[in-house]
């Protein structure tokens, strides 16, 4: 937390589904207020293929490798959600102008692990890289993992042992001191690829479980049911490596659950936050969920943040008492319920009126708050507005025409509180090859969602 202020941010930019037949690329954005290029994309690294759908990213080395002098955080791991390629990007040689170091082709994941649709990447203390996957090569759901060698980036095979594997996969976090890895479930890849059909929830094509793995044996030991239609996405342990608890955000049920180790030694979960749906007219369904799509925990484990992609707000909760989170900050930065739009809110348990449209530097922002990243000192919260191109196209078609944005919110770290920095805007609608969808953010020095302490 006492490290230097972030100066650049890396984030994948996606062209799939936008109508622009160009490769996705990794953008480097200058976020140093003293720089003449502040809020500008200063470098673009195009991938060699079209249609990858870059999504999340991870590091070849993080805090799990602390004390190993042979390790440095010089490679960014970029799994492709749709093509199943994994790009290894050299960010060490020239941090402001990354280059491609290696490409792991899909056939490697298919043949050595029978997995596809890679999502979350974390480095391990062993030096290897662990990537969760969402399905098998045919597009069916399968919550497996793939291991990469941290030096050669060769596929070593599956991480998991035994015949049991969850039916769905998505995100994960591990905590070696408690010999546990916890993974989540989005949905069946071939079902969700081109959009969301509520009927698929009833058919069981979307997730509802937190899946618990034994860290030593790599075996799947427990499923915690969070309810039909919950769709648990991002999962975060507290950063304190002694803490046997964390939080998971459930998209469709718009709830946050605290999960924890019980006195018996197994794991359990309890709902600690619920965002009420709004009764609406002019939308896909009569009830609009907040759709919690990203959560993060500050490095000091004091605050929890999450984004409601559909309602359009970002929230800050004080989690000093993890069982009773307390709302201390909230700001609207887009969403589907702003005044003057297609949606009319007819019943709202939280707001007296629909929020004003969000305009910054003269631009009305399309989409809603989605990916989050917090500065190491906890004072600046960065936000992007694209979820996934197939769902952006369905819920926020303006995003595909106008591109996403990156915003910055000033955080009160004493009492809590959020305020948009009106001087900060990165408009990805103005990119050279046309509007693009920017997604997850990473700093060269590590961040709140990449680093695990062992």
Secondary structure per residue as TSV (DSSP state, phi and psi in degrees):
chain	resnum	aa	ss	phi	psi
A	1	X	-	360.0	-21.8
A	2	X	-	-94.3	8.8
A	3	X	S	-70.0	173.5
A	4	X	-	-65.9	153.7
A	5	X	-	-64.8	143.8
A	6	X	-	-61.8	138.4
A	7	X	-	-114.3	-31.1
A	8	X	E	-134.6	155.3
A	9	X	E	-130.9	137.0
A	10	X	E	-98.8	138.4
A	11	X	E	-153.4	137.5
A	12	X	E	-72.1	142.0
A	13	X	E	-121.3	128.3
A	14	X	E	-113.3	132.5
A	15	X	-	-105.3	-11.6
A	16	X	T	-57.0	135.6
A	17	X	T	76.4	-1.6
A	18	X	T	-89.8	-11.0
A	19	X	T	91.9	-9.4
A	20	X	-	-92.7	116.1
A	21	X	-	-86.1	68.0
A	22	X	-	-129.4	157.1
A	23	X	-	-69.3	150.9
A	24	X	-	-61.9	161.2
A	25	X	E	-146.7	161.2
A	26	X	E	-96.7	118.9
A	27	X	E	-95.1	142.0
A	28	X	E	-109.7	120.6
A	29	X	E	-112.4	134.1
A	30	X	E	-83.5	119.3
A	31	X	-	-119.8	23.7
A	32	X	-	-91.5	112.1
A	33	X	T	-58.8	-22.0
A	34	X	T	-85.4	-5.2
A	35	X	S	-86.8	145.1
A	36	X	T	-69.1	-12.3
A	37	X	T	-107.1	21.3
A	38	X	T	-53.4	133.2
A	39	X	T	67.5	22.9
A	40	X	E	-118.0	149.4
A	41	X	E	-77.2	117.7
A	42	X	E	-101.6	-10.1
A	43	X	E	-158.6	145.2
A	44	X	E	-130.5	125.4
A	45	X	E	-110.7	99.9
A	46	X	E	-74.2	143.3
A	47	X	-	-78.1	158.2
A	48	X	S	-79.5	-2.9
A	49	X	S	-125.2	156.5
A	50	X	S	-100.3	139.8
A	51	X	S	87.8	20.4
A	52	X	-	-66.7	-39.9
A	53	X	-	59.7	70.8
A	54	X	E	-57.8	150.2
A	55	X	E	-144.0	-83.6
A	56	X	E	-106.8	170.3
A	57	X	E	-144.4	167.4
A	58	X	E	-155.2	-176.9
A	59	X	E	-114.9	154.9
A	60	X	S	-73.2	-23.4
A	61	X	S	-147.7	141.8
A	62	X	-	-145.8	-157.7
A	63	X	G	-64.4	-19.5
A	64	X	G	-63.7	-21.4
A	65	X	G	-99.8	11.1
A	66	X	T	-55.9	135.5
A	67	X	T	94.2	-11.0
A	68	X	-	-94.7	104.3
A	69	X	T	-66.5	-16.2
A	70	X	T	-82.6	-8.4
A	71	X	-	-102.9	137.3
A	72	X	-	-141.6	153.5
A	73	X	S	-85.1	74.1
A	74	X	-	-118.0	3.4
A	75	X	E	-131.7	130.4
A	76	X	E	-101.0	128.6
A	77	X	E	-95.6	121.9
A	78	X	E	-120.8	91.1
A	79	X	E	-72.4	147.2
A	80	X	E	-106.0	120.0
A	81	X	T	-65.8	-35.9
A	82	X	T	-96.9	-46.6
A	83	X	T	-77.9	-19.6
A	84	X	-	69.3	16.1
A	85	X	-	-77.7	155.6
A	86	X	E	-124.9	118.8
A	87	X	E	-96.1	135.7
A	88	X	E	-109.2	116.6
A	89	X	E	-108.7	130.5
A	90	X	E	-81.0	109.4
A	91	X	-	-111.1	5.5
A	92	X	S	-90.4	-39.7
A	93	X	S	-63.8	-48.1
A	94	X	-	-142.3	92.4
A	95	X	T	-55.6	-28.7
A	96	X	T	-87.9	-7.2
A	97	X	S	-142.7	74.1
A	98	X	-	-61.5	160.8
A	99	X	E	-138.2	159.4
A	100	X	E	-76.9	127.2
A	101	X	E	-94.9	-41.7
A	102	X	E	-160.3	152.6
A	103	X	E	-122.4	124.6
A	104	X	E	-95.1	113.4
A	105	X	-	-77.2	153.9
A	106	X	H	-55.0	-36.1
A	107	X	H	-59.3	-26.4
A	108	X	H	-67.2	-42.5
A	109	X	H	-68.6	-40.2
A	110	X	H	-64.3	-49.0
A	111	X	H	-80.3	-32.5
A	112	X	H	-96.7	-14.0
A	113	X	H	-137.8	-8.5
A	114	X	S	52.3	40.1
A	115	X	-	-130.5	162.6
A	116	X	E	-156.2	178.0
A	117	X	E	56.6	59.7
A	118	X	E	-68.5	142.1
A	119	X	E	-122.3	-74.6
A	120	X	E	-100.6	137.2
A	121	X	E	-120.5	127.5
A	122	X	E	-129.4	142.4
A	123	X	E	-78.4	156.6
A	124	X	-	-117.4	159.4
A	125	X	T	-63.1	-21.8
A	126	X	T	-73.6	-12.9
A	127	X	S	98.2	-13.4
A	128	X	-	-79.2	171.6
A	129	X	E	-121.8	129.3
A	130	X	E	-109.5	127.7
A	131	X	E	-124.8	126.2
A	132	X	E	-81.6	149.8
A	133	X	E	-125.8	157.0
A	134	X	E	-102.1	-13.8
A	135	X	E	-164.4	-174.5
A	136	X	-	-98.7	175.2
A	137	X	T	-61.9	-16.6
A	138	X	T	-90.1	-3.3
A	139	X	S	92.2	6.2
A	140	X	-	-79.2	158.0
A	141	X	B	-70.0	140.7
A	142	X	-	-166.9	119.3
A	143	X	-	-91.1	58.1
A	144	X	-	-97.0	-179.1
A	145	X	E	-134.8	157.2
A	146	X	E	-128.2	142.6
A	147	X	E	-106.6	132.9
A	148	X	E	-110.1	141.6
A	149	X	-	-67.4	129.5
A	150	X	T	-72.5	-10.0
A	151	X	T	-103.0	-49.3
A	152	X	T	-94.1	-19.6
A	153	X	-	63.3	24.4
A	154	X	-	-76.5	147.1
A	155	X	E	-74.9	122.5
A	156	X	E	-92.3	-18.0
A	157	X	E	125.1	-165.1
A	158	X	E	-76.0	150.6
A	159	X	S	-84.2	-38.9
A	160	X	-	-73.1	150.1
A	161	X	-	-118.6	154.5
A	162	X	S	90.4	168.3
A	163	X	S	-78.8	-20.4
A	164	X	-	-86.7	127.0
A	165	X	-	-139.3	138.8
A	166	X	-	-60.1	152.8
A	167	X	S	-71.2	-18.2
A	168	X	-	-139.6	158.8
A	169	X	-	-140.3	168.9
A	170	X	-	-171.1	-94.9
A	171	X	-	-103.3	168.1
A	172	X	E	-158.6	162.0
A	173	X	E	-147.1	149.2
A	174	X	E	-128.0	158.1
A	175	X	E	-143.2	92.8
A	176	X	G	-59.8	-33.1
A	177	X	G	-64.7	-18.7
A	178	X	G	-114.7	13.2
A	179	X	T	49.9	49.5
A	180	X	E	-142.4	144.9
A	181	X	E	-126.9	136.8
A	182	X	E	-120.8	128.5
A	183	X	E	-121.6	162.1
A	184	X	-	-122.3	-179.1
A	185	X	-	-136.0	125.6
A	186	X	-	-95.4	-79.2
A	187	X	B	-169.7	-179.3
A	188	X	-	-72.3	122.3
A	189	X	H	-53.4	-45.8
A	190	X	H	-72.4	-15.8
A	191	X	H	-84.4	-42.4
A	192	X	H	-89.5	-6.8
A	193	X	T	-55.0	-39.7
A	194	X	T	-112.4	10.5
A	195	X	-	146.7	178.8
A	196	X	-	-111.7	125.1
A	197	X	-	-115.0	115.9
A	198	X	T	-54.9	-27.9
A	199	X	H	-63.7	-26.5
A	200	X	H	-69.0	-22.1
A	201	X	H	-66.4	-46.2
A	202	X	H	-63.4	-28.7
A	203	X	T	-80.5	-2.0
A	204	X	T	81.3	18.7
A	205	X	-	-85.8	-3.8
A	206	X	B	-120.5	157.3
A	207	X	-	-78.4	159.7
A	208	X	-	-149.4	3.0
A	209	X	E	-120.5	146.6
A	210	X	E	-92.1	129.4
A	211	X	E	-109.3	128.2
A	212	X	E	-106.9	131.3
A	213	X	E	-121.3	146.0
A	214	X	E	-79.9	122.5
A	215	X	T	-67.0	-30.6
A	216	X	T	-80.1	-48.3
A	217	X	T	-90.9	-11.2
A	218	X	-	62.2	30.4
A	219	X	-	-106.2	148.4
A	220	X	E	-82.6	116.6
A	221	X	E	-115.1	-20.0
A	222	X	E	-160.1	143.4
A	223	X	E	-118.5	127.1
A	224	X	E	-104.4	116.5
A	225	X	E	-81.9	118.9
A	226	X	-	-99.8	4.6
A	227	X	-	110.4	147.1
A	228	X	T	-56.6	131.1
A	229	X	T	74.4	17.6
A	230	X	-	-77.6	-42.6
A	231	X	-	54.7	74.1
A	232	X	E	-72.1	124.4
A	233	X	E	-109.0	-96.5
A	234	X	E	-75.4	135.0
A	235	X	E	-123.1	135.6
A	236	X	E	-137.8	120.7
A	237	X	E	-74.2	157.3
A	238	X	-	-58.2	149.6
A	239	X	S	-71.0	-29.3
A	240	X	S	-58.5	115.6
A	241	X	T	-67.4	-12.5
A	242	X	T	-83.6	-14.8
A	243	X	-	-77.3	126.2
A	244	X	-	-99.8	51.6
A	245	X	E	-160.2	160.5
A	246	X	E	-166.0	-166.0
A	247	X	E	-135.4	149.8
A	248	X	E	-132.7	136.4
A	249	X	E	-96.4	129.0
A	250	X	E	-104.7	121.0
A	251	X	T	-67.5	-59.9
A	252	X	T	-74.0	-36.7
A	253	X	T	-79.6	-9.9
A	254	X	T	52.0	48.7
A	255	X	E	-126.5	156.5
A	256	X	E	-118.3	128.4
A	257	X	E	-110.8	138.0
A	258	X	E	-89.4	128.2
A	259	X	E	-112.0	151.0
A	260	X	E	-159.7	157.6
A	261	X	E	-82.2	134.2
A	262	X	-	-88.9	171.5
A	263	X	T	-64.1	-24.7
A	264	X	T	-75.9	-17.7
A	265	X	S	103.5	-8.9
A	266	X	S	-90.9	-168.4
A	267	X	E	-122.0	150.3
A	268	X	E	-142.6	169.1
A	269	X	E	-140.1	149.1
A	270	X	E	-137.1	139.9
A	271	X	E	-73.4	127.0
A	272	X	E	-120.2	-16.4
A	273	X	E	-140.2	138.5
A	274	X	E	-138.1	126.8
A	275	X	-	-96.0	116.1
A	276	X	-	-64.8	141.0
A	277	X	-	-68.1	157.1
A	278	X	E	-109.3	134.8
A	279	X	E	-79.0	126.1
A	280	X	E	-135.2	164.0
A	281	X	E	-124.2	147.4
A	282	X	S	87.5	21.3
A	283	X	S	-131.7	176.5
A	284	X	S	-55.8	-41.2
A	285	X	S	-130.7	160.6
A	286	X	S	-72.1	-19.4
A	287	X	E	-117.6	123.7
A	288	X	E	-102.7	116.2
A	289	X	-	-74.6	160.6
A	290	X	-	-64.9	-34.7
A	291	X	-	62.0	78.2
A	292	X	E	-71.5	112.5
A	293	X	E	-109.6	-22.6
A	294	X	E	-144.2	143.0
A	295	X	E	-134.5	154.1
A	296	X	E	-150.5	160.6
A	297	X	E	-119.5	133.8
A	298	X	-	-62.6	155.7
A	299	X	T	-61.3	-27.1
A	300	X	T	-87.6	5.5
A	301	X	S	62.4	23.8
A	302	X	-	-94.3	-35.9
A	303	X	E	-121.4	143.2
A	304	X	E	-112.1	134.8
A	305	X	E	-120.9	145.3
A	306	X	E	-150.3	161.1
A	307	X	E	-112.9	136.9
A	308	X	E	-101.2	98.1
A	309	X	T	-64.1	-34.0
A	310	X	T	-86.7	-46.0
A	311	X	T	-68.4	-33.0
A	312	X	-	100.7	9.7
A	313	X	E	-113.1	154.6
A	314	X	E	-111.2	136.8
A	315	X	E	-123.2	148.6
A	316	X	E	-123.0	126.1
A	317	X	E	-119.5	136.9
A	318	X	E	-79.6	120.4
A	319	X	-	-114.1	32.2
A	320	X	S	-54.1	-37.7
A	321	X	S	-106.7	100.2
A	322	X	T	-61.0	-21.5
A	323	X	T	-82.0	-16.1
A	324	X	S	-135.5	71.4
A	325	X	-	-58.7	143.3
A	326	X	E	-122.5	121.4
A	327	X	E	-67.5	121.5
A	328	X	E	-125.3	-8.1
A	329	X	E	-155.3	143.2
A	330	X	E	-157.7	137.4
A	331	X	E	-148.7	140.3
A	332	X	E	-97.0	129.5
A	333	X	-	-135.9	51.5
A	334	X	-	121.7	-147.1
A	335	X	-	100.3	-176.4
A	336	X	S	-100.6	-3.7
A	337	X	-	-113.5	13.5
A	338	X	-	-64.7	152.3
A	339	X	T	-59.1	145.0
A	340	X	T	84.1	1.2
A	341	X	S	-93.4	-166.2
A	342	X	S	-78.8	-16.9
A	343	X	-	-101.5	132.5
A	344	X	E	-111.2	126.5
A	345	X	E	-87.8	122.6
A	346	X	E	-103.8	-18.3
A	347	X	E	-152.3	127.8
A	348	X	-	-139.5	119.8
A	349	X	S	-80.8	-7.1
A	350	X	S	-118.8	-41.3
A	351	X	-	-105.6	147.4
A	352	X	S	-79.5	-29.1
A	353	X	S	-152.0	165.0
A	354	X	-	-69.0	142.4
A	355	X	-	-68.1	157.4
A	356	X	-	-70.2	150.4
A	357	X	-	-57.3	144.0
A	358	X	-	-91.3	117.7
A	359	X	E	-123.7	131.6
A	360	X	E	-137.9	130.1
A	361	X	T	52.6	37.9
A	362	X	T	81.1	0.0
A	363	X	E	-106.4	125.4
A	364	X	E	-79.2	118.9
A	365	X	-	-78.2	122.9
A	366	X	-	-82.6	158.8
A	367	X	S	80.1	-168.7
A	368	X	-	-135.9	169.5
A	369	X	-	-64.7	135.4
A	370	X	-	-133.4	-93.9
A	371	X	-	-70.5	142.9
A	372	X	E	-123.4	146.7
A	373	X	E	-147.8	136.4
A	374	X	E	-109.4	139.8
A	375	X	-	-62.7	156.9
A	376	X	T	-60.2	-34.5
A	377	X	T	-82.8	-2.7
A	378	X	S	82.1	5.3
A	379	X	-	-94.4	-16.0
A	380	X	E	-129.8	123.3
A	381	X	E	-108.5	119.6
A	382	X	E	-97.0	145.9
A	383	X	E	-137.6	137.4
A	384	X	E	-119.6	168.0
A	385	X	-	-117.9	1.2
A	386	X	-	-99.7	136.0
A	387	X	-	-93.1	-56.9
A	388	X	-	-171.9	133.9
A	389	X	H	-56.1	-38.4
A	390	X	H	-65.0	-31.9
A	391	X	H	-89.2	-32.5
A	392	X	H	-55.5	-45.0
A	393	X	H	-59.7	-35.8
A	394	X	H	-80.6	-47.3
A	395	X	H	-93.4	-29.8
A	396	X	-	-136.8	68.4
A	397	X	H	-56.7	-26.0
A	398	X	H	-60.9	-28.7
A	399	X	H	-60.8	-39.5
A	400	X	H	-70.5	-30.1
A	401	X	H	-83.9	-33.7
A	402	X	H	-108.6	-12.0
A	403	X	-	81.2	160.8
A	404	X	-	-87.1	177.7
A	405	X	E	-132.1	161.6
A	406	X	E	-116.8	131.8
A	407	X	E	-120.9	165.6
A	408	X	E	-131.8	133.5
A	409	X	E	-116.4	131.4
A	410	X	E	-80.9	134.7
A	411	X	E	-112.6	131.4
A	412	X	-	-84.8	109.2
A	413	X	T	-89.9	-1.7
A	414	X	T	-90.8	-63.1
A	415	X	T	-100.6	-14.0
A	416	X	-	93.5	151.4
A	417	X	-	143.0	143.9
A	418	X	E	-127.2	140.6
A	419	X	E	-147.6	128.8
A	420	X	E	-67.1	133.5
A	421	X	-	-80.4	105.0
A	422	X	T	-73.9	-6.1
A	423	X	T	-93.7	-3.7
A	424	X	-	-113.3	120.3
A	425	X	-	-154.8	127.0
A	426	X	E	-113.0	112.8
A	427	X	E	-99.5	104.3
A	428	X	G	-80.9	5.4
A	429	X	G	-78.7	-9.4
A	430	X	G	-110.0	22.3
A	431	X	-	-71.6	152.5
A	432	X	T	-55.9	-36.8
A	433	X	T	-98.8	13.5
A	434	X	S	112.4	166.0
A	435	X	-	-54.5	142.9
A	436	X	-	-137.0	160.0
A	437	X	E	-104.2	106.9
A	438	X	E	-90.6	142.5
A	439	X	E	-124.2	-119.5
A	440	X	E	-74.9	144.7
A	441	X	E	-109.8	141.6
A	442	X	E	-137.3	142.8
A	443	X	-	-99.6	149.2
A	444	X	T	-56.6	-29.7
A	445	X	T	-88.9	9.0
A	446	X	-	88.6	166.1
A	447	X	-	-158.2	-174.2
A	448	X	T	-69.3	-20.3
A	449	X	T	-112.0	0.9
A	450	X	T	-108.9	-28.6
A	451	X	-	-98.4	132.3
A	452	X	-	-123.1	129.2
A	453	X	-	-97.3	132.5
A	454	X	-	-107.5	360.0
